[in-house]
Amino acid sequence: MNNGKAFKVDGPFYATLDNAVESVKELAQVGYDGLYTMEGSHDPFYPLILAAEHAPNITISTSIAVSFPRNPMHLAYQALDLQTFSKGQFILGLGSQIKPHIEKRFGCEFSPVAKRMGEQIQAIKAIFDCFQNGSRLDFKGEYYRHTLMGPMFNPGPCEYGLPPIITGGFGPKMCQMAGEVADGLMVHPFNNMAYIEDHVVENVKLGFEKGGSTGDDFMLSIAAMVITGSCEKNFEHAYNSVRSLLAFYGSTPAYKPAMLAIGYGDLQPKLNRLSKENRMSEMEALIPDEFVEQFAVIGEPDQIAQKLVDKFGHLATRLSIYAPYFAENDMWKNIIADIKQIQGR
C-alpha cells in the first residue's frame, strides 16, 4: 500500500491520435502526476506514445486495456516498448471486461476471470523475465503456453526496468488474485471506504499471504468520485451527473457488495428492475443524499483537496479523480496544487 507516502494524482486521457498532442499538453498544465487511457471506442495504447513524447515526466498507463482478447506475448511487447519509449514511466493496467463483450464484441472465449487473469499476468512476467534476465522461456499454464523465444524475437533488457502490471478488480477473487500475482490493483469508482477497507484491502492482504509477498511495493490505485463546481449551477450539474452514474452502477448485481457495506443492499434489486424498464429518472430519484455522500467526495473546490487526502491518504498509492461532467481545467489545476501542498511535495 502507500506506507505513509503521498499518493500521486492521475487524470483521464480520453484522447484519439488526432487530438492526443493537444490534450496531453493541456493535462500536463493541470498538474497531473499521471495520465490513463481506457478501452472504449479507441485503442488504449496508441495515444500513450504521443503522451510519452510530449509530456515525458508524466506516468502513463492503460486503465484499462481489455486483456482476454490479447495474448500475453502481445502485451509484453507493447508494455516493454512503451516502458522504453517513456523512459520508465509506463504502467500496464489490465481488465477482464464482462462475458457478453468478450464473446460477442471481441469474439473470444470467456473463462473464469480471476483464474485466467492471474495466469495471464504470470505469463507476461515469465516473458518479461526472459527479456530482462535471459532466463529460458518455459511457461505452461491452463490457458497460455509460451516455450519458444529465439534471439531474433527477444528485445533484450529494458534499461529502465520492467513496467508494473496492475489489474482492475472488485470482488474478493479478483482482489486476492491481484495481491498474489499482480503489482497493484485499480479500485473501481463505485466504492466507499467501508467496502475498500473491509473487503478490498482485506482480500488483497489474503493474496499477499498466498503469494508470499509483504505488499510493501504494491500499488493501490483508487478512483475517487468527486462532486464540485466553480458556481452553484456547475455544482448542481456535477451532483446530478454523479447521482445518475451511481444509480446506473447500483443497478448492476456485481456491485451490490459495495452497497451492502453501507446498509443499502435492498436498494440494488429495485434499481436493477427499473434499469431493465429503462426508467432512469426513477432510478435517480431512489438515490438518497446519504448514499451519494458515501460514494463521493463533495465540497467547494477549495475543500476538495483536503477531503481527498483525509479520506484516501492512508491507503492510496495513486488516486484518479473521477468526475463525469465538464469542469474547467483551472479548477482542477488548483485542486491538484492544493493536494501537493498538503502532502508537502
VOGU-3710 file (C-alpha; in Angstrom, 3 decimals, decimal comma):
1> mnngkafkvd> 0,000/0,000/0,000  1,221/3,569/0,363  3,285/3,047/3,541  2,680/6,626/4,604  3,838/8,118/1,305  1,956/10,811/-0,574  -0,300/9,491/-3,316  0,084/10,516/-6,945  -2,854/12,069/-8,805  -3,878/10,667/-12,194
11> gpfyatldna> -6,131/12,243/-14,781  -8,202/10,846/-17,658  -6,540/10,901/-21,074  -9,510/10,146/-23,317  -7,733/11,226/-26,473  -7,570/9,948/-30,018  -4,497/10,101/-32,214  -5,631/13,294/-33,915  -6,052/15,266/-30,677  -3,669/13,482/-28,302
21> vesvkelaqv> -0,852/16,046/-28,520  -3,099/18,995/-27,702  -4,851/17,041/-24,950  -1,691/15,857/-23,205  -0,244/19,364/-23,170  -3,412/20,686/-21,519  -3,422/17,908/-18,929  0,255/18,451/-18,167  -0,537/22,087/-17,413  -3,224/20,977/-14,961
31> gydglytmeg> -0,506/19,275/-12,934  -1,440/15,596/-13,024  1,277/13,150/-11,995  -0,069/10,543/-14,393  -2,473/10,038/-17,277  -4,545/6,970/-18,058  -6,406/5,772/-21,114  -9,398/3,468/-21,198  -10,524/0,918/-23,746  -13,712/2,347/-25,192
41> shdpfyplil> -14,171/3,244/-28,837  -10,423/3,589/-29,483  -7,225/1,670/-28,785  -5,788/2,488/-25,326  -2,104/2,060/-26,229  -1,531/4,323/-29,265  -2,299/7,715/-27,623  0,198/6,914/-24,859  3,027/7,051/-27,381  2,242/10,704/-28,038
51> aaehapniti> 1,747/11,340/-24,328  5,208/9,974/-23,592  6,723/12,154/-26,280  5,038/15,431/-25,333  4,807/15,039/-21,531  7,918/12,993/-20,695  7,740/13,427/-16,913  4,186/12,132/-16,557  3,386/8,495/-15,776  1,258/6,866/-18,477
61> stsiavsfpr> -0,979/3,855/-18,064  -3,832/1,872/-19,552  -6,764/1,862/-17,201  -7,774/-0,476/-18,507  -6,793/-2,445/-21,593  -9,105/-5,426/-22,052  -6,827/-8,371/-21,502  -8,543/-11,581/-22,606  -8,632/-10,797/-26,369  -4,894/-10,063/-26,184
71> npmhlayqal> -2,156/-12,669/-25,939  0,447/-12,304/-23,148  3,205/-12,081/-25,755  1,499/-9,157/-27,495  1,013/-7,393/-24,165  4,619/-7,990/-23,133  5,971/-6,446/-26,345  3,608/-3,463/-26,144  4,369/-2,856/-22,485  8,131/-3,082/-22,904
81> dlqtfskgqf> 8,108/-0,775/-25,936  6,113/1,847/-24,038  8,300/1,439/-20,958  11,417/2,025/-23,049  9,995/4,938/-25,041  8,652/6,672/-21,904  11,944/6,081/-20,054  10,349/4,033/-17,313  7,046/5,872/-16,949  4,612/3,163/-18,120
91> ilglgsqikp> 2,135/1,092/-16,080  0,314/-1,803/-17,752  -3,258/-1,766/-16,442  -5,389/-4,763/-17,418  -9,071/-5,553/-17,005  -11,217/-8,539/-17,828  -14,457/-6,994/-19,181  -17,726/-8,885/-18,856  -18,727/-12,063/-20,666  -21,060/-10,570/-23,352
101> hiekrfgcef> -18,347/-8,170/-24,512  -15,634/-10,826/-24,614  -17,777/-13,298/-26,513  -19,964/-11,049/-28,680  -17,850/-7,908/-29,247  -14,328/-9,335/-29,258  -15,353/-12,791/-30,450  -13,198/-14,612/-27,899  -13,716/-17,376/-25,411  -14,621/-16,332/-21,874
111> spvakrmgeq> -13,052/-18,095/-18,902  -13,166/-17,889/-15,093  -11,993/-14,324/-14,668  -9,670/-14,345/-11,664  -8,063/-17,652/-12,589  -7,363/-16,723/-16,197  -6,211/-13,178/-15,479  -3,894/-14,416/-12,771  -2,334/-16,846/-15,224  -2,115/-14,166/-17,899
121> iqaikaifdc> -0,172/-11,875/-15,563  2,150/-14,734/-14,611  2,705/-15,456/-18,311  3,592/-11,818/-19,032  6,012/-11,820/-16,104  7,641/-15,001/-17,385  8,123/-13,338/-20,769  9,467/-10,219/-19,059  11,943/-12,386/-17,144  13,141/-13,907/-20,408
131> fqngsrldfk> 13,629/-10,468/-21,940  15,187/-8,818/-18,908  17,299/-11,584/-17,401  17,836/-14,009/-20,266  16,020/-16,816/-18,493  14,653/-19,697/-20,554  11,028/-19,147/-21,553  9,093/-22,147/-20,294  5,618/-21,070/-19,224  2,971/-23,803/-19,326
141> geyyrhtlmg> -0,438/-22,944/-17,952  -4,042/-23,954/-18,442  -4,811/-21,046/-20,777  -1,407/-19,916/-22,042  1,729/-21,675/-23,212  4,965/-19,850/-24,082  8,032/-22,017/-24,639  9,835/-20,506/-27,632  11,984/-17,375/-27,752  14,791/-17,027/-30,229
151> pmfnpgpcey> 17,356/-14,206/-30,290  15,671/-12,553/-33,274  12,456/-12,043/-31,272  13,961/-11,117/-27,900  14,287/-7,322/-27,437  16,611/-7,816/-24,514  16,593/-5,972/-21,186  14,978/-2,580/-20,697  17,407/-0,117/-19,135  14,565/1,481/-17,172
161> glppiitggf> 13,388/-1,742/-15,560  10,169/-3,660/-16,100  6,787/-1,920/-16,051  4,428/-2,824/-13,202  1,296/-4,786/-14,057  -1,865/-3,753/-12,249  -5,367/-5,085/-12,665  -8,863/-3,837/-12,185  -10,847/-5,734/-9,601  -13,927/-5,506/-7,418
171> gpkmcqmage> -14,893/-8,877/-5,978  -12,928/-10,969/-3,470  -11,390/-13,366/-6,006  -10,011/-10,577/-8,188  -8,670/-8,649/-5,193  -6,964/-11,771/-3,838  -5,531/-12,555/-7,272  -4,130/-9,035/-7,560  -2,437/-9,335/-4,180  -0,996/-12,713/-5,103
181> vadglmvhpf> 0,450/-12,148/-8,600  -0,001/-8,506/-9,734  1,921/-5,367/-8,825  -1,190/-3,400/-7,999  -4,969/-3,090/-8,028  -7,213/-0,446/-9,556  -10,265/0,108/-7,347  -13,467/0,771/-9,275  -15,001/4,259/-8,784  -18,163/2,697/-7,324
191> nnmayiedhv> -16,538/2,472/-3,933  -16,955/3,638/-0,357  -14,496/3,499/2,492  -16,293/0,683/4,325  -16,061/-1,533/1,254  -12,452/-0,593/0,473  -11,156/-1,219/3,988  -13,214/-4,281/4,929  -13,340/-6,074/1,584  -10,830/-4,784/-0,969
201> venvklgfek> -7,845/-4,330/1,342  -8,520/-7,458/3,390  -8,739/-9,639/0,276  -5,610/-8,092/-1,203  -3,809/-8,982/2,028  -5,011/-12,579/1,696  -3,406/-12,534/-1,750  -0,143/-11,283/-0,218  -0,141/-14,247/2,138  -0,847/-16,708/-0,646
211> ggstgddfml> 1,835/-15,248/-2,898  4,400/-14,843/-0,138  4,587/-11,075/-0,522  4,958/-8,338/2,075  2,945/-5,976/-0,124  5,395/-3,135/0,523  5,622/-2,217/-3,160  2,009/-2,994/-4,019  0,215/-0,197/-5,854  -3,341/0,611/-4,745
221> siaamvitgs> -4,886/2,929/-7,326  -8,257/4,263/-6,184  -10,747/6,040/-8,428  -12,429/8,770/-6,404  -15,752/10,246/-7,471  -15,692/13,993/-6,880  -18,589/16,452/-6,815  -17,651/20,109/-7,029  -18,145/23,168/-9,196  -16,970/26,710/-9,687
231> ceknfehayn> -20,501/28,085/-9,251  -23,851/26,888/-7,928  -25,090/25,886/-11,378  -21,970/23,842/-12,100  -22,080/22,228/-8,667  -25,695/21,176/-9,182  -24,838/19,736/-12,581  -21,931/17,793/-11,076  -24,105/16,432/-8,272  -26,850/15,266/-10,628
241> svrsllafyg> -24,311/13,689/-13,001  -22,716/11,657/-10,217  -26,071/10,661/-8,732  -27,167/9,413/-12,164  -23,962/7,414/-12,501  -24,393/5,940/-9,030  -27,892/4,809/-9,955  -26,524/3,137/-13,079  -23,704/1,380/-11,222  -26,029/0,433/-8,382
251> stpaykpaml> -28,330/-1,431/-10,763  -25,543/-3,915/-11,551  -25,718/-7,063/-9,373  -21,920/-7,422/-9,277  -21,654/-4,099/-7,426  -24,151/-4,973/-4,707  -21,416/-5,788/-2,119  -20,361/-2,131/-2,024  -23,960/-1,201/-1,250  -24,263/-3,888/1,399
261> aigygdlqpk> -21,175/-2,474/3,108  -23,074/0,720/3,948  -26,519/-0,815/4,549  -28,120/-0,177/1,149  -28,267/-3,732/-0,171  -32,072/-3,615/-0,506  -31,745/-0,763/-2,988  -29,857/-2,799/-5,595  -32,695/-5,050/-6,861  -35,012/-2,039/-7,108
271> lnrlskenrm> -32,513/-0,209/-9,284  -31,926/-3,343/-11,341  -35,638/-3,768/-12,029  -36,058/-0,140/-13,082  -32,964/-0,306/-15,315  -34,474/-3,184/-17,277  -37,511/-0,982/-17,879  -35,288/1,975/-18,872  -36,753/4,171/-16,111  -33,636/6,193/-15,403
281> semealipde> -35,301/9,185/-13,785  -36,989/6,917/-11,240  -33,662/5,203/-10,553  -32,022/8,538/-9,815  -34,873/9,519/-7,500  -34,140/6,437/-5,367  -30,578/7,577/-4,619  -30,624/9,500/-1,303  -28,119/12,188/-0,363  -26,619/9,902/2,287
291> fveqfavige> -25,802/7,339/-0,406  -24,091/9,946/-2,573  -22,059/11,152/0,415  -20,709/7,620/0,998  -19,578/7,146/-2,606  -18,340/10,634/-3,492  -16,162/13,410/-2,122  -18,343/16,516/-2,097  -17,447/20,139/-1,494  -16,454/23,532/-2,797
301> pdqiaqklvd> -13,333/23,475/-4,988  -11,128/24,796/-2,169  -12,318/21,967/0,130  -11,790/19,022/-2,208  -8,030/18,549/-1,804  -8,151/18,232/1,966  -11,163/15,923/1,794  -9,401/13,633/-0,697  -6,261/13,485/1,426  -8,273/12,855/4,596
311> kfghlatrls> -10,302/10,063/3,000  -7,721/8,233/0,906  -4,329/9,400/2,140  -3,735/6,401/4,411  -4,329/3,842/1,649  -3,923/5,105/-1,899  -0,680/4,903/-3,825  -2,306/6,612/-6,776  -5,620/8,469/-6,897  -7,596/9,077/-10,064
321> iyapyfaend> -10,205/11,820/-9,950  -13,424/10,519/-11,458  -15,702/13,404/-12,429  -18,238/12,519/-15,159  -19,080/16,111/-16,019  -17,410/19,134/-17,560  -15,382/21,384/-15,278  -12,768/23,996/-16,035  -9,146/22,856/-16,134  -8,191/25,807/-13,932
331> mwkniiadik> -10,381/24,420/-11,149  -8,687/21,012/-11,294  -5,294/22,705/-11,516  -5,937/24,482/-8,215  -7,248/21,302/-6,569  -4,194/19,281/-7,596  -1,860/22,073/-6,478  -3,646/22,050/-3,111  -3,212/18,277/-2,800  0,512/18,560/-3,461
341> qiqgr> 0,851/21,393/-0,949  -0,991/19,435/1,741  1,219/16,427/1,060  4,370/18,541/1,143  5,528/17,854/-2,390
//
